[in-house]
Amino acid sequence: MNSVNLTAQSQPNLRVGLGRVLVVEDEELIRETVALGLAEEGFDILLAEDGLAALDMLGGTSVSSRTDRPEINLVVLDLMLPGMNGLDLCRLLRHQGIDVPILVLSAKGTETDRVVGLEIGADDYLTKPFGMRELVARCRALLRRQRGKSTAEKDNVLKFEDITLHPQECRVFLQGAEINLSPKEFRILELFMGQPRRVWSRDQIIDQVWGHDFMGDNKTVDVHIRWIREKLEVDPSHPQYLKTVRGFGYRLG
């Protein structure tokens, strides 16, 4: 399982702005043709001859957890690969939460083939034989779309000290480690992180998280705050993040 780095105009230290593309193709002629064509347009190219090598380079194995693994912005993926085929690779990457854009190259061009490829997580599907100009245009379009998506997601991320909350993904990280919260716990923390240091009363939290028609005891807020503290705080009885403001409610920080 070999990988090769090919930068534009074959200059190893040249940094380019279009993005780094991993070309996964077992046929040498096609692999080299695609790599050279994309490199000539200004892309930084990595090569993999099979699915397992690509999986390692994309962070899908423990081996690839090393810190020197290169950032990959786009995958050009052949479906007919030895060891692990392209469909299985695509499915596994999506299952592991790796959302790098994937452009499938395949000799199978029926509507069913294209639908299957897109449904398992590919972002685009190009049938062989193809023109290099079309391949380049599709790569550019996928990278533009991904950068727009990344910018929007980055703008929506909430941060407070060592806590990072991703509203669209419903994920919370403490010092880089993911914390598992229930839906109500997540909503409460999101409420607090949206307005740090604001004091929220129990009734206000109930209205925002449970809704105005909630008929239960507002002491349920205290229970959920305690559960959140147990997951976030080093010492839940002396909280660093979710603090009690006696006579008023709770605040973050």
C-alpha positions in Angstrom: 0.0 0.0 0.0 1.9 3.0 -1.3 1.1 6.7 -1.1 2.8 9.4 -3.1 2.8 13.2 -2.7 2.7 15.1 -6.0 2.5 18.9 -5.9 1.8 21.2 -8.8 4.6 21.3 -11.4 6.3 18.5 -9.4 7.9 20.9 -7.0 7.8 19.1 -3.6 7.8 22.3 -1.4 5.4 24.3 -3.5 2.3 25.3 -1.4 -0.9 25.7 -3.4 -4.2 27.3 -2.5 -6.7 25.1 -4.3 -6.6 22.3 -1.8 -5.1 18.8 -1.3 -6.7 16.0 -3.3 -6.2 12.3 -2.5 -6.5 10.2 -5.7 -7.4 6.6 -5.0 -7.0 4.5 -8.1 -5.4 1.1 -8.6 -4.8 1.5 -12.4 -1.5 3.2 -12.7 -2.2 5.0 -16.0 -5.5 6.5 -14.8 -4.0 7.4 -11.4 -1.0 9.2 -12.9 -3.1 10.9 -15.6 -5.6 12.2 -13.0 -2.8 13.3 -10.7 -0.9 15.1 -13.3 -4.0 16.8 -14.7 -5.1 18.1 -11.3 -1.5 19.1 -10.3 -1.2 21.2 -13.5 -4.3 23.1 -12.4 -2.7 23.9 -9.0 -4.0 21.2 -6.7 -1.7 19.4 -4.2 -2.0 15.7 -4.9 -1.6 12.6 -2.8 -1.9 9.1 -4.3 -3.2 5.8 -2.9 -3.4 2.5 -4.8 -6.0 0.8 -2.7 -8.8 1.4 -0.2 -6.8 0.4 2.9 -4.0 2.9 2.1 -6.6 5.6 1.6 -8.4 4.8 4.8 -5.2 5.1 6.7 -4.3 8.4 5.1 -7.8 9.8 5.9 -7.7 8.9 9.6 -9.9 5.9 9.5 -7.4 3.6 11.3 -5.4 3.8 14.5 -2.2 3.9 12.5 -3.2 7.2 11.0 -3.8 8.9 14.4 -0.2 10.1 14.1 0.1 13.9 14.2 1.9 14.2 10.9 -1.0 12.9 8.8 -1.6 15.4 6.0 -4.9 17.4 5.8 -6.9 16.1 2.8 -9.6 18.4 1.3 -11.1 16.1 -1.3 -11.0 12.5 -2.4 -11.2 11.3 -6.0 -12.2 7.7 -5.6 -12.4 4.8 -8.0 -14.9 2.1 -6.9 -13.1 -1.0 -8.2 -10.2 -1.3 -5.8 -8.3 -4.3 -4.4 -8.6 -5.1 -0.7 -11.4 -2.6 0.2 -13.5 -1.4 -2.7 -14.6 2.2 -3.1 -18.1 1.7 -1.9 -17.0 0.1 1.4 -14.4 2.8 1.9 -16.9 5.6 1.4 -19.4 3.9 3.7 -16.8 3.4 6.4 -15.6 7.0 6.2 -19.1 8.3 6.6 -19.8 5.9 9.5 -16.7 7.2 11.3 -17.8 10.8 10.8 -15.1 11.7 8.3 -16.9 14.2 6.1 -14.2 15.0 3.5 -15.9 15.5 0.0 -15.7 12.4 -2.2 -15.9 12.4 -6.0 -16.5 8.9 -7.3 -14.9 7.8 -10.6 -16.5 4.7 -12.1 -17.0 2.8 -15.3 -20.5 1.9 -14.0 -22.7 4.7 -15.3 -26.3 3.5 -14.8 -28.7 5.5 -12.8 -28.8 2.8 -10.2 -25.0 2.8 -9.8 -25.0 6.6 -9.4 -27.8 6.6 -6.9 -26.1 3.9 -4.8 -22.8 5.9 -4.8 -24.5 9.0 -3.7 -26.6 7.3 -1.1 -23.7 5.8 0.7 -22.1 9.2 1.1 -20.3 10.3 -2.1 -20.8 13.9 -3.0 -20.5 13.6 -6.8 -20.2 10.8 -9.4 -18.3 10.9 -12.6 -18.5 8.1 -15.2 -15.4 6.9 -17.1 -14.3 7.8 -19.6 -14.3 11.5 -18.6 -12.7 14.7 -19.7 -10.1 16.3 -17.5 -11.7 19.7 -17.8 -15.0 18.3 -16.3 -13.1 16.5 -13.5 -11.3 19.8 -12.6 -14.5 21.7 -12.7 -16.2 19.2 -10.4 -13.3 19.2 -8.0 -13.3 23.0 -7.8 -17.1 23.0 -7.2 -16.9 20.4 -4.4 -14.1 22.4 -2.6 -16.0 25.6 -2.9 -19.0 24.0 -1.4 -17.0 22.4 1.4 -15.3 25.7 2.3 -18.6 27.5 2.4 -20.0 24.7 4.7 -16.9 24.8 6.9 -17.1 28.6 7.3 -20.8 28.4 8.2 -20.2 25.7 10.8 -17.2 27.5 12.3 -19.4 30.6 12.7 -22.0 28.6 14.6 -19.6 26.9 17.0 -20.0 28.1 20.6 -16.9 28.3 22.9 -16.4 29.0 26.6 -13.0 28.5 28.1 -12.3 24.7 27.6 -15.8 23.9 26.3 -16.7 23.8 22.6 -20.3 23.1 21.5 -21.3 22.3 17.9 -25.0 23.1 17.6 -25.5 21.5 14.2 -23.7 18.3 15.2 -25.1 18.2 18.7 -21.6 17.5 20.1 -19.8 18.9 23.0 -16.0 18.8 23.7 -14.2 19.5 26.9 -10.4 20.1 26.4 -10.8 18.3 23.1 -12.4 15.2 24.5 -16.1 14.6 23.5 -18.6 14.6 26.3 -21.9 12.7 25.9 -24.9 14.7 27.0 -28.6 13.9 26.8 -30.7 16.1 24.6 -32.0 18.2 27.5 -28.5 18.5 29.0 -27.3 19.6 25.6 -30.1 22.2 25.2 -29.4 23.6 28.7 -25.6 23.9 28.0 -26.3 25.5 24.6 -28.6 28.0 26.2 -25.9 29.0 28.7 -23.1 29.1 26.1 -25.2 31.3 23.9 -25.1 34.0 26.6 -22.2 33.3 29.0 -22.4 34.9 32.5 -26.1 35.6 32.1 -28.1 34.4 35.1 -31.0 32.1 34.1 -33.8 31.3 36.6 -35.4 27.9 36.7 -38.6 29.1 35.1 -36.6 30.7 32.2 -34.7 27.5 31.6 -37.9 25.5 31.6 -39.5 27.9 29.1 -36.4 27.7 26.8 -35.6 24.0 27.0 -38.9 22.2 28.0 -41.4 24.7 26.6 -44.1 26.9 28.0 -46.5 23.9 28.3 -44.3 22.0 30.7 -46.4 20.7 33.6 -43.7 19.2 35.8 -41.7 20.5 38.8 -39.1 23.1 37.9 -36.7 21.4 40.3 -36.0 19.1 37.3 -33.7 21.9 36.2 -31.6 21.3 39.4 -31.3 17.6 38.6 -30.2 18.3 35.0 -27.7 20.9 36.2 -26.2 18.4 38.6 -25.9 15.8 35.8 -24.1 18.3 33.5 -21.7 19.2 36.3 -20.9 15.6 36.8 -19.8 15.4 33.2 -18.0 18.7 32.9 -16.6 19.6 36.3 -13.5 18.3 38.0 -15.3 18.8 41.3 -19.1 19.0 40.8 -19.6 20.3 44.3 -17.3 23.3 43.5 -18.2 24.0 39.9 -15.9 26.0 37.6 -18.4 26.3 34.8 -22.1 26.0 35.9 -22.4 28.2 39.0 -25.3 28.7 41.3 -26.5 32.3 41.9 -28.4 32.0 45.2 -31.9 33.4 45.0 -31.7 33.8 41.3 -30.7 30.7 39.3 -27.6 29.6 37.4 -25.0 31.1 35.1 -22.1 29.9 33.0 -18.7 31.2 34.4 
